[in-house]
Structures are given as C-alpha cells and as structure tokens.
Amino acid sequence: MCGIVGGARDRSPVVVVSAIGETTDRLVEALERAAAGEEPRALSALSRLRRDTERLVRDFFGEKTAAVEAEIAPYFDELSRMARAVAVLRSVPPAGRDHFLAHGEMAAVAVVSRALAARGLPAVEVDSREVLVTDDRFGRAQPDRDETERRVRERVRAVCGRGEIPVAAGFIGASHAGATTTLGRGGSDYTAALYAAALDAEAVEIWTDVDGMMTADPRIAPAARPIETISFEEASELAYFGARVLHPLTLAPAVEKGIPVRVKNSRRPDFPGTEIRASAASSAEPVRSIAFKKGIATVDVVTSRMLMESGFLRTLFEVFARCETPVDMVTTSEISVSVTVDDLTRLPEIRRDLERLAAVEVGRDRAIVCLVGSDIKFTPGIAARVFRTIEDVNVLMISQGASRRNVSFVIEERDVDEVVRRLHREFFENP
C-alpha cells in the first residue's frame, strides 16, 4: 500500500481507507453480543480484535510499535466502555451503532497515516466526520453533496496544496448536528468517489484483493476472468445487483463528473485491472458479467382491486416508501404484483400494512441473478440461452426490458452457485 501511494506522490493522491480486514464484521458481532446482554463475550470479541490489530502493527512497525499502539489504544478503550453500557441497557440506538462501528475506520486512519510516515511520505490525518456531511439516517446516511464538496475543497485541497497526503476514513461522516453516521457497508468506495468529484480528480482508484471486476464471482466460477473495460452503466448494474467489488452508489459522483474509475489488485499493482468509463466497446459476447444478490425476499400481492383502481399501485408502493425500504425488481399481472427487497428489517411492518390492501405472501431465502451487457435487450436469443441452460431450476420471477443492459431473475438461494456456474460456462467458457 505504501508503495502504491508513494508511486502516485507526484499526482497529489488523497487516500481513503477502510477498516482493516474483517474489523467491521467483528465489531458488529461484539455489538450484537452486548445488546443481547452477553457482556463477557462482547468484551472477549473486542479483546481478540485488539490483539490481532496490535499484532499487525508489530509486524509492520517493529521498533516503532509502541507509539502506534498508544495512538490506537483510545479507540479500543472506548469500544469496551460502549459495549459495557450496551450490555446493561440491552439495546443500542442507531446513532450509537454508527458511532461504535466508526471506530474501525478511525483506527485504520491512524495506522495507515503512521505507516506512510514511516516510509517518508508526509501523511496527514483528515477526520471525515468534519468533512463528509450527511443526513441523520443512521446506518445508511446520504451525503449533503453541496456542503461536503465545499468542505472537501476547503480542507482537503489545502492539505494537498502543502505537498502533504491526506488520509481520510471511508464509510463514515457526521450529520449536520455532529452525530457520527455511516454510509452503509462498502461505503468507503463511495467516500472516495465523493472526494474525487469535489476535487475534480483525474481518476478514482479502488484497490482490492482481486484483479478487477470479473465475469463472475471467482469463488463460484473458478474460470471467471477480469474485465478490461466496462461502461459506467454496466458497472452500476453489476454493483446494484451484487458484484462485490463496488458499493452500489460508488459510481454516481464519478459519472456526473466524467471521472474514470479503476479497480486494481493491491497485491498485483502492475496488473491493469478494470477501467470503468463513460462508455466501453462491446464485448465479443453480449453478456459482460454475471452478478447475484443473496438474502432477498419476494413479496407477492394479489387482489382483484387492481382491475378497478387506477391508483392501486401508487398506494401499494407508498407502503414501501413509508418504511424506507427500496424495491429491486417488480413484475405485475392483471391482479397481482411481485417485488423483491434486500432490506428485511421492516418486512413484518410492510406485510402488515399490505395485508390491509390485499392477500400477501412473503418468500424468504431468495436470490437475484443478473446478466449484464451493453445491449442485452436488443440481442435476440439471450433469454432462450439463459433459461435453456437452467431449465431444471425453478425460476420465481423474471425481469427484462426495464433496462437494456440486464436480464434478471429470482431463484431459491440454494440454487445460486450452480446457476452462476452453468451460465458462466454458457456465455464465457464455451461461447
């Protein structure tokens, strides 16, 4: 990482970091233990995380370990205090959850800044809570783009102007009232794009542990290969429907400013990775990549009232709007509507409200599979190839036509791996 930043020194890099490794997952686990009243298990989880972080620090910094450990110690001390309080109350408000989880990124900023400085690079910590301004929807906060842009230009550009390297936390920000907020999982990519847009950067580089965006998840389809170039629209579809490299909102600020996004492997920095452009040449096959999203639910609404009431659909979707639950896919018939949702938090409330309108059936443990390509909608035979390949799999919903770039369908979650492997063979391995 230090070598990557050092190599970009003459381009005035701005570094946005995520929590180290699986820190956020482990913080979530500790917080859930505390909320269940399991204080010893919560504190034990935090102690293990602290030891693992300190081991990483010792391996990198050697004789300078003590100074770095002293800098990150307050973060872990506060996490333990918060866990004890949550264990007593047996609950944690959304604002408290965001404040708790933010410590992973804040500790990472301290470690990365020290690491860069140890390599002779003039790193300066930038507190994202003082720069990235959001609303107060804790857990999935939305940035105030105008105010954030003003602060980034004012504070971050000044650091770059002095020849220093800003290091900021991704994923976190603060509300107008100053409460710590988070952008949702994967929000560090989004933070980087917001900073880039504000600074009119030449590119956004997302450094991961894979060789770029792939034709499928290589853990499921071992023959998956990197995609050299892809359009913003295709990449956005893949991100939204489950591609793990990018956060679904990452591309929006870059698209608006025409800033290219490069996805590269930090372990193989010389590998070209994937470049995401405003437009990309068509690939040999009509399908550019296959994505999937697990853990969704289908909601089927059936009523004969749809035949008579022109405003029925509006009433139905107002239920999802009130519950702040986005809908991924929609299919309709004369007397029924089926939708998918990936946020199940308020599903019981949604079901209760919908049952005042119609008969409702909820299916869990579902998954969306999505094939993305620049002109899928206008390529004859795509649907035939897809469903012939998986003809023995029960398909619960199908969507094609809303976007010219994808064909999507819903299946049982247990069938996802086999379906993705078969489709990858059909479109990429035996074209």
N, C-alpha and C positions, 0 to 999 in steps of 0.2 A: 504493500500500500504506500509506504513512504517513497519507494522508487517511482511509483506511478505519479504521485503528487510532485515529486522533485523533477520528473521529466516534463511536467507541464508548467514549471515555475515561470517561464517567460511569457505564458499566456494568462497570467493573473488568475489562477484557479480559486474557486470557492469550494470548500469541502463540506459536504453534508453527510453525516454519519447516522447509522442505525445502532440500536443496542447490539452488544457483542453476542454472536452466536444465537443461542436459544434463550437469551435472557428474558425477553418479554413473555414467552410461554411459561417460563419458570416463575416469573412474578405473578402471572395470572393464577398459577397453581397455588402459590403461597397465599394470595389474597383470598382465594376461594376456601382454602383451609381455615383461614382466620375467620371469614364470615360464617363458617359452619361451627365456630366456637372451638376449633381444634388448634389452640394457641401453640402447644409444643411442636406439632407437625408443621405449622406455618413458620415458626422460628427456625426449625431444623432445615426447612427448604431454603430459607434465606441464608442460613449459615453455609450450606453447601454451595450456593451460588457465590457467596462472598469468597469462599476458599478457592473455587475454580477461577474466579476473576483474578484473585491475588496470585494464583499460580501462573496464569497467563502473563501478568505484569512482571513476575520474577524472571520468567523465561526470556522476556524481551529486554528488560531494562538492566538486568544484572545488578551491579553495584548501586545503581540509582533507584532501586526498587522502593526504598523507604519513603522517599519524597512523593512518589506517585501513589503509594498505598495511603499515605496521610491525606492526599488530596481527595481520594475516592471514599475514604472511611466515613465521612459525614453522611454520604448518600445511603450507605448500608445501615448506619445507626438510625437514621430517620425511618427507613423502611421497617426496621424492627419495632420502633416506637409506634408506628402507624398500625402494624399488624397486631400488636397487643391491644390497642384501642378498638380495632375492628372486632377482635375476638370477644371483647367484653360486650360490645353493642350487638354483635352477631348480625351486623349488616354494614353495608358501605354504600353511601350515595354515589351517583355517577361522577360528581365532581371529585370525590375522594378517590375513586377508582382511577380517574385520569391522572391525578396528582401522584398516586402510587406508581403507576406504570411508567410515568415520565422519567423516573429515576434511572431506568436502564439507559436511555439516550443521554441523559446528563452525565452519567459516569463514563459513557463511551467518549463523549466530547473531551473530557479531562484526559483520558488515556491516549486518545489519538493526538491531541494537541501536544502532550508531552513526548509522544513518540516522534512526531515531526520535528520538534525542537531538538531532540536527541540526535537527529540526523542533520542538524544545521539548517533546518527550514524554519523561518520566522512565523510560527503559527500563533494565532490569536483566537481565543475562545469568544464566540458570539452566542449570547443567550437567545435562543429562538423565541422564548416567551416574551421578550422585549421587542421582537421584530415581526413575527407572524401573528397577526391579529385575526381572531375568529369570532363566530357567534358562540353561544353557550350550549350548543347541542353536544354535550359531553359524550365521548366515545366515537363520534363521527362528526366532529366540528367542521364547519365550512369557513374558509378564509374570507375576510373582508379584503378583497383584492386591491382596492384603491389604497387603503391605509397600509396594507402590507407592502405594496410596491413603494409607497413613499418612504417607509422606514428602511426597507432594504437599500434603496438608493442613498438614503441619508447616512446610514450606519455601516453597511457592508461595503459600499463603494469607497467610503473613506478609508477603511482598512486596506483595501486593495491599492488605493492611491498611495499609501505609505510603503508599498512594496511588501506588505505582510500577507499572510494566507489566513483568511477567515475559516474557522471550523465551527460549524453550527449543527445542532441536533435536528434530525428529521423527525417526523411523526408528531411533534408537539408544538404547541403555540399557547396563546393565552387569550381569553375573552377580553372584551372592552373593559370589563370590571377588574381584570387582572388575574382571574382564576385560570389555573393550568388546564389546557384542553388537549385532546389527541384527535388526529385526523382519521383514525381507523387503521387497521392493520395494513402494512405496506405503505403507510403514509410518508415514509422518508423519500421515496421517489417523487411523490407529489411536491414535497417541500423543495426538492432540488429544482423541479420544473418551475415552481413559483419564483424562486430566487433568480433562475436563469431568465425568465420573462421580464422580471423587474430590471435586470441589469443588461438586457439585450445581449445575452451571451452568444458566443458563436456556436455552442453545442451543449447538450446535456449528456453526460456520460454516466451510465449506470453500471457499476462494477459489481458483478455477481460471482457465483461459483460455477457457472455454466458458460458455454461458448456463444451465448446469444439467444435469440428467440429460435425455437426449434419447430420442426414439422409436427412434433407431438411431444408429450412428456417422455423423456428417455427412460424414466424409471418403469414405464409401462410398455413403451415401444422401443426396445433397445436399438433398433435400426434408425431411429429418428436422427435427423441431421440439421445442422444450423441453417438458418435462412440468411442469405447475404444482405438483401434489401427487402423492405416491406413498406407499404404505404401507411400513412397515419391512420387512415380509415380502417385498414385491415388490422393493424396493431391494436387499435381501440376496441374492435370487435373481439379480438382474442383476449385482451386484458379483461374486458367485461365478462366474458364467458369462461373465465377461469385460468387463463395462461398465468403461470406462477411468477414469471419474470417481472411483470409490471403491475403496479397498482392501477385499477380501472380509471382513476381520474388523472393519472400522471401526465397524459399527453395533452390535455386541454390547454394549459398555458403555453406549451411549446407550439401547438398547432396554430394558435392565434398569432403568435409572433413569427411563425415560419422558422423556428429553431430546430435543427435536426437532433434526433435522439440516438445515441449509440449505446448498445448493450454489449458489454465486453466481460471477459473472464479475468478476474484479478489474478488467477493462478497461471494464466497464459496471456500476458498483456500484449504479446506480439500477434496473437490471433485476431483477425479483423472483426469478428463478432457480427452483429446485425446493425445495419443503419436503417433507421426509420425516417422516411422522407415524406414530403407532401404528396408525392406520387411515386410509384415504382413500376418498372416494366412488368408485364405479365409473365408469369412463370410457365414452364412447359406444361405443367398440369393445371387445370382450373382451380384446384384446391391448394392454398398456400400452407395451411396448417390446420390441425385438429385440436380443439380445446374441449375441456369438460369442467363442469362445476358440480361437485357433490353436495350433499347436505341440504338439498332444497325440498320444498313441499309443494304439492299441487292442491289447488282449491277449486273444486267444481261446484258451480252454482246452477241450479236447474229450476226454472219456473215458466209457466205459460204466460206470465205477465209480460215477458219480453215481446210477445207478439202484439201487444196492445199499447204499450207505453214507450213513447219516443225518448223519454228521459231516464229510462231504467238503468242504462249503462253508466250514465253520469252518477246516479245515486249509488250504484254498486262501487264505483271507483272512489267515491268520496269516503267510503269506509276505510280503504287503504290509505288515503291521504290523511285522514284524521289520526290514524295510527302510525303515521310516518314510516310506512313500510313500502318500499319500492317493489314494483312488479317487473319480472324479467320477460316472460312470454305470455301471450294472450291468444286464445283460439275461441271462436264463437260458432254457434249454430243457431237455429231458429229459437230454441227455448233454453239454451244453456251457454254458459261462459266458463272457460277453464283458464286459470292463471297459475304462474309459478312465483314463489317468493324464496329468497335465500336468507332472509332475516326472520327467524321464527319466534323472536322474543314476544311479540304481541299477537301471535296467532290465535290463542284462545279468545282474546277480545275481538279480533276480526271475525272469527267464526260466530261468536255470539251476536254481533251486530248484523252479519249477513243472514243469519237464520231468521231475523225479523222480516227479511225480504223474500226468502226462497229456501228450498232444500239445499243443504250444503254437505259436501263430502270432502274431507281432507285426507290426502295421501302423503305419508312421510317416507323418508329414506329413498328419495328420488334423485335423479341426476340429469343434467342437461348435457348433451353432446352437441358440439357446434363445429361445422366445417366452414372455413373462411377462405375466400378467394376474391379477387377483384371484380369478376363478372360472373359469379356463380348463377345469378338469377337468369342470365341470358345465354347460358351454356346448356344445350339440350342433353338430356340423359343423365344429369348429375343425380337427381333423386332416384332414378332407376338403379344406378350403380350402388348408391348408398344402401337402399333398402333390400336389394338383392343380396348384398354382402352380409346383411344381418337379418335375413328373412325368418330365422327361428327365434329372434328376440322380440319380446313384447314391447312395442312402441306405444307410449301412452298419450303423447301429444306431438304434433308436427307444426313447425313454423317456417315458411319460406315466402318471400315476396315483400315483407316489411322492409328488408334490407336487400340490396342487390348483391351484397357481399357474403351472405351466410345462409346456410340451411341448418336449422336446429331441431332437435327432437328430445323428448323426455323418455327415459327408461328407468327401470329399477336400478338403484345404486349398485347392487351386487353385480350387475352385468357390465359396468363401465369398462373395466380393464380389458375384457375380451372384445368388446365392441371397438374400442380405440385401436387395439392391435389389428383387428381384421380390416378396419378402414385404412389404417396406415399401410398395410400390405397392398390393399387395392389401389390406392392413389399414389404411393411413393415407392414401394418396393417392387411391384410387378405392373408398372403402368403399360 
